[in-house]
Amino acid sequence: MSRDLRPPVDILHYEIVQEQASALGRMGRALEQSLTRLREFDAAHAATGTPDSMQPARRKLVMEAGHALWMFVVQREATGLRDSRHIMRTYNVPGEVQRCMGLGPSKPA
């Protein structure tokens, strides 16, 4: 039977860092997926433009991407990575998604 001779605090710190990295990966993948759905929607309507009847569906995709971006940025900041410009460039995040980052869905009046 092997015994880990590291102090318990070191073992705990290692587990926390592992979970932070895992969560960061999940949030990054969620952002990629939401941006892909938005880009696919836009590509499908590129030739004709998005009809007025489809604007709510597109707005929902933008809001979902904004939420995913918010979650990713918060997770990064929790790990000490404070500069979000790298995310915006790497993931090619559209300005409209950046502007709605962190906004909750609006409630109908």
C-alpha positions in Angstrom: 0.0 0.0 0.0 1.6 3.3 -1.1 1.1 6.4 1.0 1.3 10.0 -0.4 3.8 11.8 1.8 2.8 15.3 0.7 1.1 17.5 3.2 -2.7 17.4 3.0 -2.8 21.1 2.0 -0.6 20.3 -1.1 -2.9 17.5 -2.0 -6.0 19.7 -1.7 -4.3 22.5 -3.7 -3.5 20.0 -6.5 -7.2 18.8 -6.6 -8.5 22.4 -6.7 -6.1 23.3 -9.6 -7.2 20.2 -11.5 -10.9 21.2 -11.1 -10.2 24.8 -12.1 -8.5 23.5 -15.3 -11.3 21.1 -16.0 -14.0 23.8 -15.5 -12.0 26.2 -17.7 -12.0 23.6 -20.5 -15.7 23.0 -20.2 -16.5 26.7 -20.3 -14.2 27.1 -23.4 -15.9 24.3 -25.2 -19.3 25.7 -24.4 -18.3 29.1 -25.8 -16.9 27.4 -29.0 -20.2 25.5 -29.4 -22.4 28.5 -28.9 -20.3 30.6 -31.4 -20.5 27.7 -33.9 -24.3 27.6 -33.7 -24.5 31.4 -34.2 -22.1 31.2 -37.2 -24.0 28.3 -38.7 -27.2 30.2 -38.4 -25.7 33.3 -40.0 -24.2 31.2 -42.8 -27.5 29.6 -43.6 -29.1 33.1 -44.0 -26.1 34.8 -45.6 -27.4 34.9 -49.1 -30.9 36.2 -48.3 -30.3 37.9 -45.0 -32.1 37.0 -41.8 -35.8 37.4 -42.3 -37.7 39.3 -39.6 -39.4 36.1 -38.5 -36.0 34.6 -37.7 -34.6 37.6 -35.7 -35.8 36.3 -32.3 -34.1 32.9 -33.0 -30.9 34.7 -33.9 -31.1 37.0 -30.9 -31.4 33.9 -28.7 -28.2 32.5 -30.2 -26.4 35.8 -29.6 -27.6 35.8 -25.9 -26.6 32.2 -25.4 -23.1 33.0 -26.8 -23.0 36.0 -24.6 -23.8 33.9 -21.5 -21.2 31.3 -22.5 -18.6 34.1 -23.0 -19.5 35.5 -19.5 -19.1 32.1 -17.9 -15.7 31.5 -19.6 -14.4 35.0 -18.6 -15.5 34.5 -15.0 -13.8 31.1 -14.8 -10.6 32.5 -16.3 -10.6 35.4 -13.8 -11.2 33.0 -11.0 -7.9 31.3 -11.9 -6.1 34.6 -12.1 -6.2 35.2 -15.9 -7.6 38.7 -16.0 -7.0 39.8 -19.6 -10.0 38.8 -21.8 -8.6 40.3 -25.0 -6.9 37.0 -25.8 -10.3 35.2 -25.7 -11.9 37.7 -28.0 -9.2 37.3 -30.6 -8.7 33.6 -30.3 -12.4 32.7 -30.4 -13.1 35.6 -32.8 -16.0 36.7 -30.6 -18.3 39.1 -32.5 -18.9 42.5 -31.0 -22.6 41.9 -30.5 -21.8 38.9 -28.4 -19.3 40.8 -26.4 -21.8 43.6 -25.7 -24.4 41.2 -24.3 -21.9 39.3 -22.2 -23.4 38.7 -18.8 -26.8 40.0 -19.6 -29.6 37.9 -18.5 -32.6 37.2 -20.8 -35.0 40.1 -20.9 -38.4 39.4 -19.4 -41.4 40.2 -21.5 -43.4 43.2 -20.3 
